[in-house]
Amino acid sequence: MKKIYTFSLIILLSSCVNTSLQPNVVSRQDAQKQQYVQEGVIVDIINVTIEGNRQLGATAGALIGGAAGKNVTDSETESNIAAVVGSIVGSRVGSEIGNAVSQKDGVELVIELKSGRTLSIIQEKSEFNYAINQNVRIIRRNGKSRVIPVL
């Protein structure tokens, strides 16, 4: 049983991808595909914190907690109960750790489009510096938007 937990944890962690929310990092699937561009002006900038990945931490914590609980006693019944309790506690602790470790500093940009509409886009902070009254391009694809300064 210990080998199954260890193997599951290795598979889970190795299958995770670091998905960036920075505007200058583009997903592989978006390369060489048409994207829609709008232009506007930044009217407000708000610093935000983008929540981390709680689900990944909860899953890893449950696997580790379950494996640890399973090994506390030689009694099969007690071992199974300890594994369940370990999984529950590990899931909760892992969720908080996963959130804390993967949080990102972000920025909410409120932009007035040339059409007069106003919209808000939140993205991870990057090498770009934004300022009020700055001209920007909003690049959209598949429900996602990136804000890039007009140079």
C-alpha positions as CSV (number, residue, x, y, z in Angstrom):
1,M,0.0,0.0,0.0
2,K,2.9,2.4,0.8
3,K,4.2,1.9,-2.7
4,I,0.9,2.9,-4.2
5,Y,0.8,6.2,-2.2
6,T,4.3,7.0,-3.1
7,F,3.8,6.2,-6.8
8,S,0.5,8.2,-6.8
9,L,2.3,11.2,-5.3
10,I,5.1,11.1,-7.8
11,I,2.7,10.9,-10.7
12,L,0.6,13.7,-9.3
13,L,3.6,16.1,-8.7
14,S,5.3,15.3,-12.0
15,S,2.1,15.9,-14.0
16,C,1.8,19.5,-12.6
17,V,2.6,22.3,-14.9
18,N,3.6,25.8,-13.8
19,T,1.0,27.9,-15.6
20,S,2.1,31.5,-15.6
21,L,-0.4,34.3,-15.5
22,Q,2.1,36.8,-16.7
23,P,1.2,38.7,-19.9
24,N,4.5,38.1,-21.5
25,V,4.3,34.3,-21.1
26,V,2.1,32.6,-23.8
27,S,0.8,29.1,-23.6
28,R,2.1,26.7,-26.3
29,Q,-1.5,26.1,-27.5
30,D,-1.8,29.8,-28.4
31,A,1.3,30.0,-30.5
32,Q,0.6,30.7,-34.2
33,K,-3.1,31.1,-33.6
34,Q,-5.3,34.2,-34.3
35,Q,-5.9,36.4,-31.4
36,Y,-8.1,39.5,-31.1
37,V,-6.6,42.8,-30.2
38,Q,-8.3,45.9,-28.6
39,E,-6.7,49.1,-27.5
40,G,-7.4,51.2,-24.5
41,V,-6.1,53.4,-21.8
42,I,-5.4,52.4,-18.2
43,V,-7.6,54.4,-15.8
44,D,-6.8,52.6,-12.5
45,I,-4.3,50.1,-11.2
46,I,-4.9,47.9,-8.1
47,N,-2.4,45.5,-6.6
48,V,-3.9,42.1,-5.8
49,T,-2.8,38.7,-4.6
50,I,-3.8,35.8,-6.9
51,E,-4.8,32.8,-4.8
52,G,-2.6,29.7,-5.0
53,N,-3.4,26.2,-6.0
54,R,-5.2,24.7,-3.1
55,Q,-6.3,21.5,-4.9
56,L,-2.8,20.3,-5.7
57,G,-1.7,20.8,-2.1
58,A,-4.9,19.1,-0.8
59,T,-4.3,16.1,-3.0
60,A,-0.6,15.7,-2.1
61,G,-1.4,16.3,1.6
62,A,-4.1,13.6,1.5
63,L,-1.8,11.1,-0.1
64,I,1.1,11.8,2.3
65,G,-1.2,11.9,5.4
66,G,-2.9,8.7,4.4
67,A,0.5,6.9,3.9
68,A,1.8,8.2,7.2
69,G,-1.4,7.2,9.0
70,K,-1.4,3.8,7.5
71,N,2.0,3.0,9.1
72,V,1.2,4.0,12.7
73,T,0.1,0.6,13.9
74,D,0.2,-3.0,13.0
75,S,-3.5,-3.6,13.5
76,E,-5.2,-3.5,10.1
77,T,-8.4,-1.9,11.4
78,E,-6.6,0.8,13.4
79,S,-4.2,1.3,10.4
80,N,-7.2,1.9,8.1
81,I,-8.8,4.4,10.5
82,A,-5.5,6.2,10.9
83,A,-5.0,6.3,7.1
84,V,-8.5,8.0,6.7
85,V,-7.8,10.5,9.5
86,G,-4.3,11.1,8.1
87,S,-5.8,11.8,4.7
88,I,-8.3,14.2,6.1
89,V,-5.8,16.2,8.2
90,G,-3.2,16.0,5.4
91,S,-5.7,17.3,2.9
92,R,-6.5,20.4,5.0
93,V,-2.8,21.1,5.8
94,G,-1.8,20.5,2.2
95,S,-4.5,22.8,0.9
96,E,-3.1,25.7,3.0
97,I,0.5,24.9,2.1
98,G,-0.4,24.6,-1.6
99,N,-2.1,28.0,-1.5
100,A,0.8,29.7,0.4
101,V,3.5,28.3,-1.9
102,S,1.8,29.0,-5.2
103,Q,0.3,32.5,-4.5
104,K,1.3,35.1,-7.0
105,D,1.5,38.9,-6.8
106,G,-0.9,40.4,-9.3
107,V,-2.3,43.6,-10.7
108,E,-5.8,44.5,-11.7
109,L,-5.9,46.9,-14.6
110,V,-9.0,48.9,-15.2
111,I,-9.0,49.9,-18.9
112,E,-11.2,52.3,-20.9
113,L,-11.5,51.0,-24.4
114,K,-11.7,53.3,-27.4
115,S,-15.4,52.3,-27.7
116,G,-16.0,53.9,-24.3
117,R,-16.5,50.6,-22.4
118,T,-14.5,50.0,-19.3
119,L,-13.2,46.6,-18.3
120,S,-10.9,45.0,-15.7
121,I,-8.3,42.4,-16.3
122,I,-6.2,40.7,-13.5
123,Q,-2.9,39.2,-14.3
124,E,0.3,38.2,-12.6
125,K,2.9,41.0,-12.2
126,S,5.6,40.8,-14.8
127,E,8.5,42.8,-16.2
128,F,6.0,45.3,-17.6
129,N,5.4,48.6,-15.7
130,Y,1.9,50.1,-16.0
131,A,0.8,53.6,-15.3
132,I,-2.5,55.5,-15.3
133,N,-3.2,57.1,-18.8
134,Q,-0.9,54.5,-20.4
135,N,-2.0,53.1,-23.8
136,V,-2.2,49.4,-23.8
137,R,-3.3,46.5,-26.1
138,I,-5.6,43.8,-24.8
139,I,-4.9,40.5,-26.5
140,R,-7.7,37.9,-26.3
141,R,-7.9,34.3,-27.1
142,N,-10.1,31.5,-25.7
143,G,-11.6,33.6,-23.0
144,K,-8.3,34.8,-21.7
145,S,-6.8,38.3,-22.0
146,R,-3.3,39.7,-21.7
147,V,-2.6,43.4,-21.3
148,I,0.6,44.6,-23.0
149,P,1.8,48.3,-23.0
150,V,1.9,50.0,-26.4
151,L,5.5,51.0,-27.0
